Every structure is written in C-alpha cells, then in structure tokens.
Amino acid sequence: MVYPRLQQQLQLASFVVTIMALLQIALGLVVLLGWLWGHSDLTVLAPGFPTMKANTATGFLLAGSGLLLMVKRCLMVTLIIGFALMTTATVSFLQYPFEINTGIDQFWVEDTSSDQFPGRPSEMTAFVFIITGLVLMIVAFRKHQYPAGDEHNLSTNWGLNTLIVVGCSPALTGLFTYFYLPEALFETRPFASMTIYTCLGFVAFFYGISLRSKGSILREILFRDTPGGRYFRRMILPILIFPIVFGFVVQYATGENWLQPAFATALFASIMSLVFVMALSYSANQQDRWQLALSAQADARAQAESKMSLVWESDQAAVMLFDERGFVHEANPGAVAVFGWSIEEMKTMHLREFMPEASRHRHELILHNAVHDNSINRYTMDDPERVFGLNRDGKKVPLVITVSRQNVGGKIFFGAVMLQVDKLSQRVNGLIKEVNMDELTRVGNRKSLEKRLAALSRHRLRDGYTVAVLMLDIDYFKHINDRWGHTLGDKVLRGFADRVSGCLRHGDSLYRYGGEEFVALVVCEDLEQAEAVARRILRSLASAPIPAEDQALTVSCSMGIALIDESITSARECLKLADQALYAAKASGRKRYVCSAWLDRQPPS
C-alpha cells in the first residue's frame, strides 16, 4: 500500500529509475562505440582487466531502453525488447554447454582481444541477461494487463522477486570480488570475462526495475510508512556495509598472511552467524511487540464495539450518524422510537426534517461551526425549553443531545445521541421509586422511612394536622415460617402489606421496617383518628384470611401508636415511643394496639 504522503518519494523513485536507465544506455553506447571505432580504452577498466564485449554493451543498451520506455508507459515496445534480449542471451548461454558457435558472438564487430570465445559474454553475464529480459517482459505485461495498478497477484509477485534476487546475486558477487581480489574472479570460469562495468550495470538495472515494479518487495518496503518500513530504511545501509567492510578486512589479513584461509573463513562465518542471529532476535522481538500491540488494539476495539452496540441497538436512546452537510447515513431503533420514521426512511432525510421550523436556523449554525472549527470535538445541548425534535406526527419532542465529531477517511461525520426528556424523567422517577421500595412487599423500605422521618423533623405539618406513627408486627409470624416455609411466609407478608395499605387513607404511607415489622405514617388531627385507623386494620385482618398458595391463613398483628406533638423533639423519638407501645401490646396478649400516651412516659433511651 502506498501512502498519500509518500507521493513525493514515488516521484523521486521514477526520477531515479530514469537515471538508472540512462546510465545503462550510456554505458552500452560508450562501449559499443569503442568497439566500432577501435578505441579499446573505452571497453576496459584498466590494463589486464577483461573487456566488455560488444554483445554485452548491446544488452545494456536494450535493457536501459526497455526500462526507460517502461517509465514512459511504452509497454508493448518494452515487451518486445525484453523478448529480444532474453532470446539473444539464451543463444549465447547455450553455446557453452553444447560447445557450439552460432556466430552471434561477433555479429556486430570482430573481437581480436581474446583467443578463447572471442566476442562471447561470460556464462554468468549471458545468464543474467536472460533474467533481465524475462523480468522486463513480466513487468511490462503486468502493467499492460493491470493499467489501474491492481497487480496484487501473490504468486506472480513472489516469482518476480525471486527472479530479481537470482539476477542480482551474480552481479553483487562479481562486484564484491572486484573489491577484494579481482584475479579470483578472472580465474572463475562462469565469471571469467565479467567486467566491473557489467556488474554495476546489472545492479543498476535490478535496482531500477525494483523501484518501478509495484510487486517488488524492495519498492513495497521502501515506500511503506509503517514500523517495518521505517526499520528497513534505517537498517539497510549498515546491513549492506558491514559484511563488505568485514570481508575486506578478512581478505586483507589473509593476503598479508596474518590469518590462515581456513581460520579466516571460520571467522567470517562465525561473525556473520552472530550478526544474523542478532538480527533475527531483534526481528522476533519486534514482531512480538507488534503482535502484542495489535492484540491490545483488537481487544480495545472489541470492547469499544461492544459498548457501542449496547447504545446502537438500544431503543432507549436515539442515535444518528450524519455528514457535514446534514444528511443522515445511519440510525438505530431508538431513533425509530423517538421520531417514528423507519431506519430506511431516515437514511434518505436531512437533519432539518427532524427539527421544528423555529429551531432549524440555530441548529444549522451550530453544525456549520462544528464543521469548520477543529477544536470542537463534542458538544451537548441539554436545555429542555429550547432543544426540540420533530416526530413523524409533527409533535415537538424535548431532547437532550450529545454530538461527537469524527474524521473518517478525510471526511467529517457526526454522531448524535439523543435522549427524550419526558421518557428520561419517567425512567429516573422509576429508578428512584425502585431504590425506595421494598422488593418483596412493594411498599416503602426502611431507607425511604428514614428520609420521611427526617423530613418530618424539619418541617412540621401545618393547619392543625400532625402525624401518628403506627408500628405493626405480625403475630406469631415465626410459627408460620417454621410450619409452612419461607415461600408461603413471603406471600403472607405481601398479603399483609396489601391488606394494611387498603386501610390507609390518601396521604398516609406504609413502610416495611424489617422482617415482619411495618411502620405506617398516618396524617391526623389527634390521637383518636390514629386509633380509628388502627381499629380498621385489626377488623380487616380478622374479617378474612390472607390467601397464600392453596392455603388461606388468618393473621393478626400488634400495634404501637405514638403521636408527634410539641412534647416530642423529633420523629425518631416518636418511632422509639411507638416501638415501646408495640412491645406493651405484645406483652398484653397481642392482636391489639397500645398508645404510647397510655404508658408512663419515660425519656426514650
């Protein structure tokens, strides 16, 4: 993948390829003219070095021309040049194993500089030219076949890269040997007449073709803006320079008889093995770190997607995704519940269609500012008196809206999460009610009783009214649990709470204090009214049994009553007095009520 910010480097690569092609053309022309004009000094590096053959010069002239024409997109001509180069090089190469002379060696000029195989390129030169022509044909064919650059055929890519490595290896081997000991190259038959010009020309060609071919590993990794690409560009020069310098040192030490050849070879092999092991270890560690980073990113993405799906799939919150122009791209079931249109319908609509006429201009200004101000990534509109949506029926819907700004592929998108204020209030009220309610009996729990008592302590009732605290305890409830089990006991508790609640008036409230104990707060003018409520509760319990599964149990209760008046300093004190009265009722035989005023009042402990 080529990243947009590396386009400059790609243009530089095309320039470098053009220079490489021109250098090969110049090399071929200079040597060929040296042969044609009889200037032997143009065909050899130095006296005693082999000359570049005329056919070799012609090969570089063709290879450079093919590479240059490929840059200019003259692909059919490049294909023909590659075929011609591969064919002539194959003929030259086959002359060696079959010991024949086809006459192609001195087709251009007569070679009088050598007695053995005059005019014939070395075996390795002919072999590399075969690879050169084949690579030219493959790259030109692929560029002609895939003009849009869609060349991602894995097998073809690996085949091309293998050919480039096979073709470049002999050239690098010859080049390094020239640096160390040129005579060793001349004495090796496949390389015997391979000049340093030839080695440099091949290296230049394969480097250029690597930069020009999209399937080349070298091009891919050089122009890849990733940790691997940056690591490769940082390490390539040291990796290339180290073995060259170290090999030169070992060669010099061997030539000066400081080291024995066998020991020098062992030294070179051991040092290079250590270098490779270190490089392999570093690469393995880097791969592990990248893998861990990828795993962490994948986990974070999965968690984010999971959290997002909870919101997206919910029908409690409306979620919309829209672009910088205000057109809706996606919506969730919650948006259907709030606005009434289907998801497919909303994806064809503009944001203004979801807003009352009076609000449209204001929201369009907000959207415009969010698009053009990069500092705004998220904003919330939570004024229920000003923020309204418009549903399908034309009714205003009060909303709380949170909008987030995202940049996706260079385009700006916005995600809006909208909560319907009235439904939100209902939900909040429901949660508050659940927190303050006993789960089993569905009456107030002890926490809500304490809040109510605290409020009564701060604000006494006006207009002659007060509150009586009735503390109730179901008689012999432990026997019910022991005989019939806790499941039936729970149903008795629910039935008892329902029966008592039915005896209370509007404004009175019932709370479960704990276990089988309940507290009723009764608004009254005097103690007599509170006693009337207590008698009504006792009569209701005695009049009919409480149904529980297939049983019907008659239950009774004991009650203690205390009245909040001027003599009591707090509602909690009144609760303690009611508890004392309850204890007295139970001690008197149960199934009755006792008022704290009937007792010898003592300050509660």
RONUVO-38251 format. One record per residue (C-alpha): x, y, z; residue in three letters. Coordinates in steps of 0.02 Angstrom, whole numbers, plus 50000, padded with zeros to 5 digits. Each point is the difference from the previous one (the first is absolute). Layout:
<dokols>
XYZALA
...
</dokols>
This chain:
<dokols>
500005000050000MET
500705017049953VAL
499555013850121TYR
499485017249933PRO
501385009450090ARG
501314989549911LEU
499505005649826GLN
501545011149996GLN
501104984950030GLN
499144990749859LEU
500355014449883GLN
501814999750058LEU
500044981249966ALA
499415002849821SER
501395012849979PHE
501294987650070VAL
499374986449883VAL
500185011849853THR
501805004050052ILE
500394981450016MET
499304996849827ALA
500995014349924LEU
501604993850084LEU
499774982749924GLN
499655007549829ILE
501545011050017ALA
501064985150056LEU
499434989649854GLY
500255014049873LEU
501745004650063VAL
500644982149998VAL
499154996149832LEU
500765015749922LEU
501694995050071GLY
499864983549906TRP
499355008049841LEU
501325013849997TRP
501424989150061GLY
500265009450165HIS
500394985350115SER
500265011650148ASP
498105002650003LEU
499684981450020THR
501144996050148VAL
500195006850177LEU
501894998250010ALA
501404990449912PRO
499914981750044GLY
498125000850035PHE
498774991449881PRO
499105010349870THR
498125002049992MET
499444990849844LYS
499015008749864ALA
498534988250028ASN
500025004450186THR
499985018549956ALA
498544996749883THR
499104990950140GLY
500165015050116PHE
499435011549861LEU
498424989349982LEU
499744998050189ALA
500185018850032GLY
498855004149854SER
498694987750063GLY
500075007550175LEU
499875017849933LEU
498544995549886LEU
499134991850146MET
500095016550095VAL
499225008349847LYS
498644986449996ARG
500544993349828CYS
499624982550063LEU
499844990449837MET
501715006049941VAL
500724995350171THR
499244982749981LEU
500824997849829ILE
501695006150066ILE
499904987850146GLY
499614985649884PHE
501445004549882ALA
501225001650145LEU
499474983550078MET
500114990949832THR
501755006249952THR
500664997050176ALA
499304982349998THR
500894996449836VAL
501645006750072SER
499814990050160PHE
499594983549911LEU
501625000949901GLN
500974995450158TYR
499194983350051PRO
499754994349819PHE
501745006049944GLU
499355008249842ILE
500305016749913ASN
498445007849927THR
500925015349934GLY
499035011750112ILE
501555004250103ASP
500785011149866GLN
498405005549916PHE
500395018650022TRP
501905000849999VAL
501484988349994GLU
500844996850167ASP
501894998349987THR
500355003150184SER
499754982050057SER
500424983149931ASP
498704989550092GLN
498175003449956PHE
500335016949917PRO
498545012150018GLY
499044988250111ARG
499345006350168PRO
500404989450153SER
498784986450050GLU
499405009950149MET
499775015849896THR
498934990749874ALA
499004991950141PHE
499655016650084VAL
499465007649833PHE
498744985749983ILE
499305004950170ILE
500045018449949THR
498974997049843GLY
498774988950094LEU
499755013050137VAL
499715013749869LEU
498674989249917MET
499114995750164ILE
499945017950064VAL
499455007249832ALA
498664986749981PHE
499325003050175ARG
499945018849976LYS
499124997449834HIS
498794987450076GLN
499625010650154TYR
500085018249945PRO
499145005850162ALA
501404992650104GLY
499014985150068ASP
501464987849992GLU
499774990950163HIS
500274982249939ASN
500984991550137LEU
500784986149895SER
500535012249864THR
500745011950128ASN
501054986550080TRP
500554993749830GLY
500555017549950LEU
500945002850163ASN
500874983249983THR
500585004449824LEU
500665016950060ILE
500984991650140VAL
500684986449883VAL
500525013049872GLY
500775012150123CYS
500994987150100SER
501334996249867PRO
500235018649968ALA
500285003650185LEU
501154984950015THR
501075006549857GLY
499995017750068LEU
500574994550174PHE
501354989049925THR
500675015049904TYR
500155009150167PHE
500904985750086TYR
501064991149868LEU
499605002549814PRO
501174985949946GLU
498894987650092ALA
498555005049888LEU
501024997949840PHE
500474982450053GLU
498194994850027THR
499344994049832ARG
498175005850006PRO
500625017550049PHE
501635000149901ALA
499625014449880SER
498725009150108MET
500575018150017THR
499665011750145ILE
498985010549877TYR
498904985049972THR
499754997150187CYS
499555018350030LEU
498845000149850GLY
499034984850062PHE
499875006950178VAL
499345016549929ALA
498724990849892PHE
499304989050137PHE
499935014550122TYR
499075010349871GLY
498794986149954ILE
499674997050186SER
499515018250023LEU
498914999549844ARG
499074983750035SER
498565001150123LYS
500194981750048GLY
501815002250053SER
500384997150183ILE
501325013849996LEU
498775012949933ARG
498634994650120GLU
501085001250155ILE
500925015849948LEU
498365009549975PHE
499054992550147ARG
499685012150142ASP
499944986650135THR
501174994750141PRO
500674986249887GLY
500315011949856GLY
500865012850110ARG
501054986350082TYR
500534993549829PHE
500525017349938ARG
500975002950161ARG
500944983449996MET
500294996649815ILE
501635009849984LEU
500854992950156PRO
499504982449949ILE
500745002449826LEU
501575009050055ILE
500504988750146PHE
500314983749902PRO
500915009649862ILE
501195008550122VAL
500224984650108PHE
500324989249846GLY
501305012449938PHE
500894999550170VAL
500024981050002VAL
500614999449819GLN
501395012550037TYR
500534990550156ALA
500054983849900THR
501015008249860GLY
501285006450125GLU
500124982550076ASN
499335006350166TRP
498644986949993LEU
499924982849925GLN
498644998549863PRO
499054986750096ALA
500035010350160PHE
499495015749904ALA
498534990649924THR
499494993650171ALA
500165017450075LEU
498945007749862PHE
498694986350016ALA
499915001450191SER
499865019150001ILE
498685000049864MET
499044986350092SER
499985010850157LEU
499445015049900VAL
498594990049922PHE
499484992850169VAL
499965017550075MET
498995006549853ALA
498824985250015LEU
499805002750188SER
499645018449976TYR
498744996349863SER
499164986750108ALA
499885012150146ASN
499315013549887GLN
498734987949930GLN
499474995050177ASP
499815018250050ARG
498995003949845TRP
498944984650031GLN
499675005250180LEU
499585017649942ALA
498834993049868LEU
499184988750128SER
499775014650120ALA
499265010449860GLN
498854985649950ALA
499424998050181ASP
499715018650019ALA
499065000449835ARG
498944985050052ALA
499575008450165GLN
499595016349912ALA
498914990849874GLU
499144990750141SER
499655016150094LYS
499445008449840MET
498834985649957SER
499155002050169LEU
499595017949955VAL
499704997049815TRP
498804985450023GLU
499085008250144SER
498275007449976ASP
500235011250153GLN
501165012449911ALA
499865006549822ALA
501674999349906VAL
500325007749829MET
501545001349889LEU
499995014649877PHE
501255008849888ASP
500615018049998GLU
498555005049886ARG
498724993150123GLY
499444984649902PHE
499634984850107VAL
501034984449962HIS
499494988250141GLU
498724999350141ALA
499584987550136ASN
498364992750069PRO
499995013450135GLY
499855013349864ALA
498504990649930VAL
499195000350173ALA
500315018750022VAL
499605006749827PHE
498844986949925GLY
500834997849828TRP
500794983549951SER
501894998649990ILE
499964999149809GLU
498925015649992GLU
501155009650116MET
501524995549893LYS
499235010249858THR
499635015450109MET
500895015850054HIS
500225005650180LEU
498875015249976ARG
498534988049974GLU
500194994350181PHE
499935017950070MET
498585012450026PRO
500035014549878GLU
500515012550135ALA
501544989850049SER
500714995949828ARG
501055015649973HIS
500784998650173ARG
500484981949976HIS
500705003149826GLU
501145013450073LEU
500594987850135ILE
500364986849866LEU
500945012749893HIS
501105005150146ASN
500344981850047ALA
500554996149821VAL
501205014749985HIS
500675000850178ASP
501194985350028ASN
500075003650187SER
498194994650019ILE
499974981050018ASN
498474998250110ARG
498595011150059TYR
498404997350099THR
498315008849985MET
499014996850158ASP
498785014650017ASP
498284991549997PRO
499155016649970GLU
500985003449840ARG
500554983149928VAL
498594991149910PHE
499864986749869GLY
498534997749882LEU
499224982749982ASN
499044992849855ARG
498355006450069ASP
500675017950005GLY
500105000350191LYS
501445008050093LYS
501104988150099VAL
501115007550138PRO
501744992949984LEU
501724999650079VAL
501274998449858ILE
501864995850004THR
500935001649833VAL
501754993249965SER
501085004849850ARG
500994986649907GLN
501205000949852ASN
499844984249895VAL
501084998649843GLY
500155018849984GLY
498125002550015LYS
499135007550151ILE
498584990450082PHE
498995003350156PHE
499204987850121GLY
498535006350103ALA
499304991250155VAL
498275006750046MET
499004996550157LEU
498165004350011GLN
499815011150154VAL
498264994250054ASP
500494981649985LYS
501625003750089LEU
499035008150142SER
498834985050010GLN
501484988450005ARG
500875010250135VAL
498415000550104ASN
499804981449978GLY
501784997050058LEU
499745011250151ILE
498424990350042LYS
500914983549984GLU
501385006050116VAL
498745005250134ASN
498854984849986MET
500074983250087ASP
500234987049864GLU
498894986750081LEU
498495009750062THR
500105014949879ARG
499765012550141VAL
501285012650061GLY
501614993050072ASN
500945005150156ARG
501085012349905LYS
498505009549933SER
499244999850176LEU
501565008150071GLU
499935013549865LYS
498175003250041ARG
500335001050186LEU
501455012049970ALA
498875011049895ALA
498664999850136LEU
501305005450127SER
500455015249893ARG
498265004949943HIS
498524997450115ARG
498274998749921LEU
498965015950005ARG
498165004450023ASP
499784989450158GLY
500514983449921TYR
501344988450068THR
500654982549966VAL
499744984250099ALA
501294986149990VAL
499224982649999LEU
501254985850024MET
499254983249950LEU
500654982450033ASP
499174984249930ILE
499564988550145ASP
500874983250006TYR
500775002349828PHE
501474988750047LYS
498794985550022HIS
499345002949823ILE
501754999149928ASN
500464984750103ASP
498424990449954ARG
499655005449822TRP
501715005749938GLY
500735016749947HIS
499184999949828THR
498275000250078LEU
500635012150132GLY
500525012349863ASP
498244999049927LYS
499265003650171VAL
501115015450012LEU
499405006149829ARG
498184996650044GLY
500185008750169PHE
500775015549917ALA
498585000549873ASP
498664998150137ARG
500765013950108VAL
500265011749850SER
498154998049961GLY
499575006550173CYS
501035016049983LEU
499375016349930ARG
500705011549866HIS
501545008350073GLY
500414985550116ASP
501484988749961SER
500584982550046LEU
501804993950018TYR
500794983350034ARG
501155002950147TYR
500804982950001GLY
499484981750005GLY
498154999650048GLU
500005017850069GLU
499175014349907PHE
499795018650036VAL
498515010449943ALA
500075019050001LEU
498215006450021VAL
499545018449975VAL
498725004650135CYS
499355013950110GLU
500124990550164ASP
500334983050078LEU
498184994749980GLU
500145000249809GLN
501584989550009ALA
499114987550111GLU
498584998949873ALA
501254995049866VAL
500754986850116ALA
498284992650039ARG
499614999649813ARG
501604990049969ILE
499604987450137LEU
498224997549936ARG
500604997749820SER
501254986550052LEU
498704991050105ALA
498655000949867SER
500834988849870ALA
501524988849989PRO
501505004549890ILE
500124988649846PRO
501704991749981ALA
500194986549867GLU
498684986750040ASP
499915005950181GLN
498995014150077ALA
500745005850163LEU
499185011550125THR
501305011350076VAL
499945013850127SER
501215013550053CYS
500525010250149SER
500205018849986MET
500835014150094GLY
499435017849968ILE
500925016250036ALA
499455017549951LEU
501195013749949ILE
499605015150108ASP
500875014550086GLU
500704988950136SER
500974989149877ILE
501595007949931THR
500204989149845SER
499134987249891ALA
501314987050049ARG
499525002350182GLU
498204996949950CYS
500524983949913LEU
500844993950160LYS
498425003850099LEU
498964990249874ALA
501224985550019ASP
499775000450188GLN
498125000149979ALA
500124985349880LEU
500984990350130TYR
498635003750127ALA
498654994049878ALA
500904983649973LYS
500254997850187ALA
498135003050027SER
499484985249893GLY
500285006249818ARG
498625003149872LYS
499775017750066ARG
500755017449999TYR
500755010450141VAL
500305018849995CYS
501595006950073SER
498955013250090ALA
499264986150106TRP
501704995150067LEU
500965008450138ASP
501035010349881ARG
501874999350030GLN
501305008549892PRO
500494987449866PRO
501694992350030SER
</dokols>
